[in-house]
Amino acid sequence: MTLITNNLTLDLVAIIATFLVGIIVYFKWQLSYWDRLGVPSLNPTLVFGDFKNYIFAKCSLGEQFKELYDQFKSKGYKHGGIFVGPKPFYIPVDPDLGKHIMQKDFQHFMNHGFYINEEVDPLTGNLFSLEDAKWRNMRVKLTPTFTSGKMKMMFQTLADCTRGLKEIMDNLALNHAPADIKEILGRFTTDIIGSVAFGIECNSLKNPDAEFRKYGRKIVETGFIDRIKVFLVLSIPHALLRFWRFKFTNTEVETFFMGAIQDTVNYREKNNVYRKDFMHLLLQLKNRGLVADDQKITDDKGNIKENDLITINELAAQAFVFFLGGFETSSTTVSWALYELATNQDIQEKLRKEINDVLSRHNNKLSYDAMMEMTYMDKVINETLRKYPPLPIIPRVCNKDYTIPNTSTKLSRGTSVAIPVLAIHTDPEYYPNPEKFDPEHFSEENVKARPGFTWLPFGDGPRICIGMRFGMMQSKVGLATILKNYKIKLNNKTEFPIKVDPKNFITTAKGGVWLDVEKLD
């Protein structure tokens, strides 16, 4: 049977050729999107758009966006359009446009635009990914769990985990062994988050192969398949991915965390267990619909509205994202801070003096109040987050048509937006000599002189990271514990100049950060 000619082979060749021509025509038409809209664009290629270097691991995600941002900025553009594959992304270059997107006109850009499929991929139903009314309702419910009062409540759990950290550092100093500080801090923050979020003693500081540490690594380690997944989520309509029942979360990771959370919930509910941690607050939301300042999981009065309760899957998704955000971003931040302090001994000494001075006023004990008094510590961490933001971009999606301020250009509903955090943080217009590590970038005078929305490690506006306080507190505890007791120097196993690992979504050092540790008297 033939369709076009009397030769089946020729028919197949013609059909394939027509299909390929159709694909090429579609891509070429799609890649003219920003030109048709009147928004500056660059030189995208077929299939990859502007993202070929990232796909082939020649640069990190943040560096890819920085390269594109710098091209727009060098041409004097206040904004630009790029392509991830055939999918258009809008990039604000002027920080005032970022302010409109994240704050002033937030109702047009409420959502991150990340992939969600709560049915087949339940852990994607977390606060970071949720959209519209679902996000707003969950945000309202979770906000009381991150007040300063709740941070104080959880503080002792953080302080308890420093004992294991000091034991490891003591052994390294005694044996003159180099410290793979990112790995050590990853185990430290895993123990903290495991205890605070799950009420489980992970013991990963004592056992590097502990299950929580093992599966924590699986979440953040990104191979070629994982980069393809990210590319698909960025470039293909999510409705189509949901139709395909696409699963973003690693199945092993999902099975482990869903099981661990279910076991914890069952045990606490059956035995009416109370702990001063995040899980207790989530259990209150599951069984009472609100967070209360008491030890009860359930409401004896029975004043419960079904619509206010969260499901076990919703509870699991929030615990999961708290675990992910808490252990990886904090350990990465403290690793980068220690790298810079090892290469800037004067800053290290200044910070150590502040730590000792403050702790001397608090009986030499770590406390929440003591952490709040360490203002130079704040500058050091803020500068670390400037130079090495854990999340190098902030995604948004236009949820209703929007006219870009001071232009006649209209972004259509569904248009993806990427705010290039790393690029803004390393723009010399806002941070002179941006490659230099200088905590005085965050002196009161310099902060006031700088435009707003140019420091964005936690985002900004109504969707600012809800766990910012906890992350900062955890980072301060880790730094204070190490610098009070040890002097650190860079070990020659650390690549210099250091590079960002292109295979990791989080801004991580390629080859790790290796330090020499000297115990102080």
N, C-alpha and C positions, 0 to 999 in steps of 0.2 A: 504493500500500500504506500502510495506517495502522496505528498501534500502540495508541493509546488512544482517540482520537476518530475521526470520519470526515473530519477535516481534518488534512493533513500538517503545515501550518504550526503549527496549535495543538499537535500532537504534539511538534514540535521545541521550541516555546516551553516546554511542560510539562517536557520532558526537561532542557533547559538550566536552567530554574528549580529543578527538583529537585536537579540537580547543584550549583548555586550554594548552595542552602539546606544541602545536605549539607556543602559546604566550610565554610560559616559555622558550622554546628553543631560540626563537627570542631575548628575554630579556637577557638571559645568553650570547648569542653570541654578542649582542650589548654592554653589559657591559664588554666585553673583548677587546673593541676597543683600549683603550690606551695601554694595554699589547701587542696587535698585532703591535702597532706602535712604541713600545719601549719607551713610556713616562711613568714616575712613576704615579701610581694611588693608591687609598686607598681601602676601603672595601664597595663598593656600594651594596645596597640591591635591590631586585626585586621591580619594580613599582616606588619606590621613588628615587632610585639611592643614592646620598649622601645628599639628601635634606629632609629627614623625619622630622627632628627637626623643620625646617622652616614651612613645610606644616602644622604641628600640633601646630604651634605657641609656641614652646618651646624656640625659640630664634628668633631674628630679622634676616633679610636678611644679613646685614653686619656681624653680629656675626657668622652666618653660614659659610660665606666665610672666616672669620678670623680663625675659628676653622680648616678649611681645609688647609688654608695657613700655619698655625702654624705647622700642622703635616708634611707638605712637608719641611718646613724650618728646623724643628728639625732633619730631616733625611739628611740634607745637600743638598737637591735638589734645582736646580735653576728654575725648572718649574714642573708642574704636570698636570694631567688630572682628571677631576671629571665628575659626571653625574647628570643632573637635570632630574629625571625620567630616561628614556633610552637615553636621548640626551647628547652627550659628550660636555664638555666645557674645553677649555685650560686655565690654570692659570699661568701667568708669576710670578715667585717669585723674581728673580733677577731684580732690577730696570732698569738695562741696557736693558733687554728684553722688559720692558714696554716702554722704550724710542724708541726702534726699532718699536714697534707696533704703538705707538701714533705719532711718528715724522719721524724717519729715513726711515722707510718702510711704510709710511702712505698709499701709493697707493695700498698696499695689504690689508689694514684694514680701509678703508675709512668710512665704515658704522657702525652704532650702532647695526644694526640687530634687531631693534624693529619692532613691527607689524604695517603695514600701509595698509589701505584699504580706499582710498579717496572716493570711490563710496558710500559705505554703512556706513562708519565711518569717515566723512570728517575732524574731528578735529585731526585725527592721521596724517594728511598731514602737520605736522609742522616741523620746522627746526631741532628739536631734532631727529625726526624719518626719515626724508627724506634721500634718498640714491643717490649715484652716481651723474650724471649730474644735476638731479633735486636739490639735496642738494647744490652742488657747485654754481649753478645759484642763488638759493635763498640766500645763504650765501653772495654772492657778492652784491646782491641787498640790503640786510639788514645791512651789515657792516657799511655803512655811518650813520645809525640811532643810533649807539652806540659810536660815537666819543666823546671826551671830550667836544667839543663844544655843541653837542646835550645834554650831561649830564648837562651842565650849563644851557641850555635852559629850561630843565625840573625841575631844582632844586627848584624853588620857589613853585612848586606844592607840593614837599616833605615838605618844610618848613611850608606851610600853614596847612598841616595835623597834625603838632605837637600841634596845639592849642587844638584839641580834646583829644589828648593823655594826655596833662597836666591837663585838666579838670578832667579826670578819676583818674589820680594819686593824684590830690589834694583831691578829695572826699575820696579816700581810706586812705590817710594820716590823714585827718580830723576825719574820723570815726574809725580809727585804725582797718580797715578791711584787711584781707589777700588778696593779689592780685594774681589771676590766670594769671600770666604774659604771658603765651603762648596764651591764649584766647584774652587778651587785645592787644598784639602785632599783632595777626592775624587780628584783626579788624583794627588796625592802617595801616598795610601793604595792606589790602584789599582796604581801602580808597585811599591809594596812587596809587596802581595799577589800581583801577577802574577809577581814574581821569586821570592818565597818559596814560593808554592803551585804555580806552573807552570814556574819556571825560565825565564821569558820576559821580555825587556826590553820593557816595554809602551811606554815613552817618552811617556806621556800628559801629563807635565808640559811636554814640548816640543811635543807635538801633541795639542791638546784633543780632536781627532776620532779619536784612536787607537782601534782596534777594541775593545780591552778596556774602555776608558772608555765607548765608545758602548753596548756591551751591558751594562755595569754600570749605566748610567742606565736602560736598558730594564727591568732587574730591579726597580728601586725606584720608578720613576715609575708612579703608579696613576691611571688614568682611571676613568670610570664603569664600564666593563666589568670592570676589575680589582676594583673595590669590590663589584660583583655576584658575582664569583668568590669573594671573601672571605666574603661573606654566604652563598653557597651552601655553602661548606665548613663554616661555623659552624652552619648551620641544617638541612642535609639529611644523613640517614644516609650514611656513607661507602660502605657496601656498595652503596647505590643509585647513588652517583656512579661507583663502579667498574663497575657493570653498564652504565651509560651510556658507559663509557670516557671519562669526564670528564678533561680535561687542565688542570692548574693552571698549569704552567710555560708561558711564552710559547714558541711553536714556534721562532721565530728565535733566541731566547736558548739554547734547548736545542741546536739545530743547531750554533751557534757554539762553545759550551763543550764539547760532546761531541767535536767535531772538534779543537779546540785540545788537549784532554787526550789524545785518541788519538794525535795527531801527536807530542806531547811524550813519551808513553810509548814509542811505536815508536822514536823517535830515541835515547832513552836506553838502551833495552834493546839495540838494534842496535849502538850504539857504546860500551856499558858506561860511560856518563857518570856522574860523581859530582859532586853539588853539595850544599852544606850548606843544605838547604831541606826543606820539608814534602813535596814531591813525592818526594824520595829515600826518605823514611820510608814513604810510601804504596806506593812500588814494592817496598820490602822486604816489606810486608804482602801485596802481590799475589803475590810470587814466593817468599817464605820463610815467611810466616805470622806474622812477629814483627819487632819493631824491634830492630836490633842496632847497637852502637857501632862500626861499621866502614864501609868504603866499598863493600861488595859489595851488589849487587842480588839476586844469587842465592846459594844455599847450596851450596858445593862438596861438602859431605859428603852431600848428598842426604837429609838428615833432615827431610823435609817431609811434613806431614800435610795432605791435601787439604782437610779441614774447616777448617783454620786460615787458608787462603788467601782473599783477597777477590777478587771479579771486577773486570773493567775497569769495569763499570757502577757497582759499589759504590765503587771508587776515584774515579770521576768525580763521584759524588754527594758524597763527602766533600770533594774539592777544591773543588767548587762552593759548598758551604755555608761552607767556610773563606773563600773569596773574598768571598762575600756578607757574612758576619758581619764580616770583617776590614776591608773597604774602607768600607762604609757606616756602620756603627755608630761606628767610630773617627773618621771624618771629621766625622760629626755631633756627636760628643762634643766634639772639639777646637773646632769652630765655635761651639758654645754656650759653651764655656769662654772663648774669646776675646771673644765678645759681652759676657759678664759682666765680664771683665777690662778691656774698653774702657770700661765704664760704672762701674767701681770701680777708679780709678787707684791707690788706696792698696794694694789687694790685688795689682795688677799689679806695683807696685814691690817689694813684699815678696817676691813669687815670683821676680822677676828677680834680686834680691839672693841668694836661695838658689841659683838656677841658677849664677850667677857664682861664688859661694863654693865650691860643690861642684866645679864644673869646674876651678877653680884648683888643686884638690888632685889633679886627674887630667890634668895637662898640657894643660888647656883642650880636651880631646877627649871627644866623646861615647863613653861606654862603658856596658856593662851594669851594672857596679858603681856607676858614678856615678849612673845612673838610680835605682838602689835606695836611694841615700842621700838623695834629694830627698823628704823627708817632708812638707813643706808642699805640694809638688806633688801628693802623694797626696790631701791634704785638698781641694785645689782641684778635682781630677778627681772625687773622691767626691761633693763638693757639686754639681758639674755633673750627675753621673749621678743624684743625688737629684732635682734640680729638673727635669731633662730626660731621664728614662730612655729610651734608644732604643727598647726594646720596652716599651710602656706597660702590658701585661698579661702574665701567665704563664698559659698554658692547661694544663689537666690534664683527665683523664677518669677516672672511677671504674671500675677494672677488676674489682672484686668488691664485693658489697654491703658497705655501711659505715654503722655507727651513729655519728652526729655526737656527739662527746664532750659529756657532761653534758646530753644530751637523749635522747628516745626516738625521734627522727627517723632514719629509715634512707634513705640514698642508694642507689638501685638501680644495679647494674652498667650501665655505659654512660652514666651521668649526666655531663654536661660541667661543668667547674669553671673559673672565671676568677679569678685573684688579681689585684686591681686595683693594680698597682705605682704608677702615677702618683698615684692617690688616697691610698695609704698614705704616699708620700713627701711629700705636701703636706698631711698631716693635722696641724693645730697641736698636737694632743695629744703628738705625737712630735717635731715640729720647730717650736718657737715661731717665730712670724712667718715662715711657710714661704715667702712670696714673696720674702723677702730672701735674697740670695746671701751666705752666711756660711760660709766654710770651717771655722770653729770648731764648727760642728755635728758635726765629726768629730775634735774633740779627744779625747784618751784619756778624760777625765772625762765628756764628754757621751755618748760611745759606750757607756760602762759604765752610765750612768744610763738609757739608752733600752732598751725591750723589744727582744728579739731579733726577727728576721724583719720589721723595719721599714725595711730598706735592701736592695732586691732587684733591682738592675739586671742582675745575672747569674743571678737565681734563687737557689736555695739547696738544701741537701740533696744526695743522691746525683746529682741531675740538674742540678747547678749547671753553668753554661757552661764547657765544657772549654777554651775559648780565652781565658778571662778574663785570664790572665797576659800572653798575647801582645797582647791588645787594650789593656791598661793600658800595656804597654811602648811600643807604637806611639804611643799618645796622648801619653805623656811625651816621646818623642823629637820629635814634632811641636811640642809646646808649648815645649820647651827650645830648639829651633832658632830659632823665631820670636822668643821673648821675650828671648833672649840678644842678638840682633842688631837688634831693631826695637822701637820703641814704637808701640803701636796705640791708635787712638781710633775712636769710632763715626762713620761717615760718614752724612750726612743722607739717603742713599738707603735706609738701614735703617728699616723701619717701626717707629714707637715710639708706644705700647708694642708690643713685638713679640708676634706671635701664632703659634700652631702651625698648620702647614698641614693642613687637614682632609682633603686628598686623598692624603696620604702615610701609609702604615702605620707607618713609622719616625717618631719625634718630630722633625720638621724645621721650621725657621723659615719661615713664609710670606713670600715675597718675598726670601728669602735674608738673609745677614748681610754687610753691606758695611762695610769698615773703611778708615780712612786709615792709611798706614804711614810711619813716620819712622825712617830708618836711624840707629843709634847708633854713636858712635865706638868 
